[in-house]
Amino acid sequence: MIELYGWSDAWRSAFEPHAHAGHIPGRIIVQRREANLVATDLGILTARLSGRLRHEAREAGHPAAGDWVALSAKAEQGTATIHAVLPRRTAFVRRAADSVQTLQVIAANIDVVFVVTSMNADLNPRRLERFLAAAWQSGARPVVVLTKADLAEQPEAQAAEIATLAAGCPVLIVSALQGVGLGAMMEHIRPGETCVLIGSSGVGKSTLVNTLLGEDRMATQDIRAADARGRHTTSSRHLILLPGGGLLLDTPGIREVGLIDAEAGLSTVFDDIEALAETCRFRDCSHTTEPGCAVRAALEAGTLDAERWAHFQKLEQELAASGQAKDRAAQEVQRRRLAGQQRAYRSSKKDLLDPSS
């Protein structure tokens, strides 16, 4: 059964130490706060973390949908205990909403990231660049999917424009309403591979899931006429088997993607700017007033779009600020840890000196 969920010789090799410990493999197919649903050769089991793993998760994060895990199972009760998480090949990560330091994995062991945006008023090249940078950073293969082509007057022209900033990844034109482009999407998912759809709410992710599955598995909502945007329609993370043999991890809609340690992803999306910067006269060129600046020359000649350059600078500043905030948070944790150790030391010393103790 687990072969349907992507189990392979490579995963079997990685699992060997856990097999020797008497555990069985499984993959998390529904991620929940208290108990996950895990696909195993014994069936779909409700699995909770072991005490040790729950303690470790406070620092390392909880297992995510798509993770391969080591379990001890009670098949007759339909339950299991998760003892370990296998090292992830890829991961799509965002900053936890209530923490600067804590990272949240929202998709694990993904092979293909479909970066979805619609060809209505929501089509925004700057937002797409942000999603692409995060997609490249995940380690998976990005594919741009332009949905709602039936609403566009010139879909081919718009796709060609998007292709210029897509860093060489495929750009697909799709209309779920007209059944256009769905076969092209499926060609990017080989049997046993896992894909994920990311993008702003209202771009048609849930509709795509329903269409690919041939059933209304996910709830959908109409977009708001005022701004062509929608509301979140998916509230949990499910790993779903596709008819063609692949898998799709459906995640809640993401309005904003924070770039976390994503220098490589940013460099890939903006490789044209990186190439220009390498030809500046000075290695440490700030691209402001230095002579021989290739970036400024391209801006003046119109070969580098000013909005694209401004967005690149904005994302670089966001990355820098994120790193600084993370460092500050780590320093604060270290400060509190040392303060606690000092208090414990003073208390123990006081007990030794107190003759009444």
N, C-alpha and C positions, 0 to 999 in steps of 0.2 A: 504493500500500500504506500509506504513512504517514498517509493520510487516516483510515484505520481507527483510528489511534492518537491522533487529535485534531488533526492538522495542519490549519491554517486560514489564512485570508488574513492575520489578525493575526500569526501566527507567521511567515508568509512575508515579511511586511514587516520584522519584526524580524531576519530572517535575511539580508536583502539584502547587508549588508557582507561576510558570510562567503561568500555566493554569488559575489561579485565576486572573492574571493580563491581561487576554485576549489574550495571545499568543498561537501559535500552535507549535508543535514539528516538527523538521526536522533533517535530517542527511546530512552532507556535503559529496557529492559523487565525486565532482571534485574541487580541491583546486586551486584557481587562485589568482594572486596578487590583482586585482581590485574587482572582483566579483566571488563568488563561485556558483557552482550548488548544489542545496539542494533538496533531496527527501522528499516530504511531502504527506499528504493525498489529497492535492489539485493538485498534479502533481510535475514535476521537475521545480523548480523556480530558477531564477537568483537572488542571494541575496548579498547585500552589508551590511557592518557593520554600525550600528548606530553611531552617532557622539561620544557618550559617550564610546561605546565599542572600537571605533577606537582609542580614547585617551588612554584608559586602555591598549590596545594592544601594545602600545609603550614600556610598562614595562613588561606586562605578556605574550606577544606574540600573534600572530594572531590565529584564529581558524584554525584547520587542517583537512585534509581529515579524515573522520571517526568520527569527533566530532558530538555529538547531540547538537542542538542549539534551542533557543526560538525565534520565528519569529512573525512579523506582516506581513501579505501577501496581495498582490493585485493580486489575481488569474487571473482576466481578462487581466491583463497586463503581467502576467508571472514573476512578480518580488516580492521581499520580503526584509525586513530589519531584520538583526540579532541583537537581543538585549542582548542575554546572551548565554554563553556556559555552558552546564551541566558539573559537575565535572567528570573528566576522570577516568575510572577504571584502564586503563593501558595506557602507552605512550612510544613510541620509540623516543628518543631525541638525538640530536647532537648539537654541538656548531656551532653557525652561522659562516659562512666563514669569515665575516668581523668584528667579535667581540669576545672577550674573555669572556665577561660576559653574553651575550645574548644566550639563549638556543632556539633551533628551534625544535618544534615537527614535525616529519615527518610522524607519523602514530599514530592515537588515537583510544582507545577502541578496541585493538587487542586481540584476544583470542589465536591465534597460530602464532608463528614466524617460518617460514621455513628458516633455515640458509642454503643457497645454495652454493655449490662449485662443480666444475667439476672434473671428474676423468681423466683429461689430465694433461699436464704439470703445470696447474694452481693449482693443489692440494697442499695446503700448510697448514700443521697442526698449525703453529704459527698464521697465519691469521685467521684460523677457531676458534682458542681459543679466539681471540679478538672479533669476531662476536658473539660467544656464550656468552661471558661475558656481552656484550651489550644486547643480547636477554633476558638472565635471568633477567637483571636489569629492563627491560621494564615491567615485571609483567605478561607477556604472557607465554604460554607453548612453549618452543623451540623444534623443530624437525630438525635434520640434513638431508639434501637432497643432495645426491651425484649424480650429473647429468652426462650425456654423458658416461654411463656405457659401451656403445658399443665401446668406444675408449680404454677401460682398458683391459689389458691381464688377470688380476686376480681381478676382482671387489669385490668378496667376501672377499678376504684377505685384500684388502685395506679398506673395510668397517669395518672389525674386528679391524684393527689398529686404525681407527678413533673412533670407539666405546669406546676405552680405555681412550680417553680424552674428551668424549662427556658428562661427568657428569651425566650419567644415562638417558639422553634423547634419544628417538628413532633415529635410523640411517637408512635411506631408500636409496636403490639403484634404480636409475631412468634412463631410456633412452627414451626421447620423440620420437626419431627416430624409435625405436623398440616397443614403447608403453608399456614399462616395468615400473612397480612401480607407475603408475599414480593412480590406484585404491587405493593403500596403502596410498597415499597422501590424497585422498578425505576422507578416513576413519577417518582422524584426524580433519576434519572440520564438526561439527554438523550443522544442519539447523539453520540459524540465527546467526551463529558464523562468525567472521571475521578473515582472515589470511593475513599475509604479507610475501613477499619474500625479503630477504636481502642477500647481497653478492656482491663480486666484479663484475665489468662489464665483460661481455664475458663468464659468467658461465652458461648462458642459461635461465635466469629468464623470459625474454620476450617470448622465445620459449615455456617455461612451461605454461605461461599464455595463449598463443594461443592454445596449446594442450588441456588444461583444459576446455577452452571455446568452443573448436571445430571450431574456426574461427581465421583468421589472424587479430586480433584486434590490436596487437602491432607490430611495425616494428622491424625487426631483422637484424643483420649484421653478416657476417662471422668473425671468429676470425683471428687474425694475425698469420701467420705461424711462425714468428720469436720467439714469446714468448707465444703463446697459449692464448693471452688475447684479449678481444674485446673492443669495444667502447660503450659509453652510447647510448641506443636506446629508452629510455623513458624519456620524458621531462616534464611531469606533473604527478600529483597524482590523480588516478582514483579509486573509489570504485566500483567494478564490481560484478554483480550477477553471481553466478556459477550455472550450471544446477542442481546440487545436493541440492540447497537450501542454501548454504553458500555464503560468500562474500570474495572477494579478493581485497586487496588494493595494486595496482601496483604503485611503487615508482621509481624515478630515480635511476640509478645505483650508488652505493656508493663505491668509491675506498678505502677510509680510514674511519674507524669508530673511533671517539674519545671517550674515556671512560669518562663519566661525572657522578661524584658521584656514581660510580659503584662498591663500595666495596663489596656489597652483591653478585653481579653478578660474580665478580672476585673470591670470596671465593667459590662460587658454582662450577665454572669451575675447580678451582685448589684445590678441597677439599682434595685431597691426600696430597698436600703440607701443607695445613692448619692442617691436622691431625698429620703430622710429627712434625710440629713446636710446637704443644701442648705437645709433649713428650720430648722436649729439657730440659736439666737439669735446665736452667735458663729461667725464664718467659720472660725476655727482651733480649733473645739471638739474636744476629745479624747474626748468621749463618756464621761467618767468622773464629774466632780463639778460641771461647769458648770451654772448655771441655764439653763432654756430649751432643754435638749438634747432634740431630737425623737427621737433614737435611744433614749435611756434611757426616754423616755415611752412609746415603742412597746413596749419590752421589758417595762415594768411593766404596760402594758395588755394584754399577750399578743398583740398584733398582729404582732410580730416574734419569730420563733422564736429562743430563746436559743442553741440549737445552731447554727443558721444564722449568727447574729451571731458566735459564737465561731470558727466555721470561716472566716468572712470575715476576721476579725482574724488568724487563723493564716496564711492565704494571703498577706495583706498583709505580714506579718512575713517570710514566706519570700521574697517578691519583693524586699523591702528587703535581706535578708541576701544574696540572690543578686547583687544589684547591687553591694553592698559588696565581696563576694568577688571579683567580676569586676574591680572597680576596683583591688583589692589586687593581683590577678594582673597586670593591665595595668601597674601601677606597678613591679612586680618585673621584668617584661620590659624596661621602659624603663630601669630601674636597671642591669640587666645589659648592655644595649646601650651605655649611656653609659660604663660601666666598661670595656667592651671597646674603645671608641673611645679612652678615656684611656690604656689600656695600649698601644694601637697608636701613639698620639701620642708617649708617653714613649720607646717603643722606637725610633721613627724619629728622634727628637731625639737620643737617645743615639748612634745610628749617625752622625749628622752631626757630633757633637762628638768622636767617637773617631777620632784621626788614623790609626789602623792599619786602619780600615775602608775 
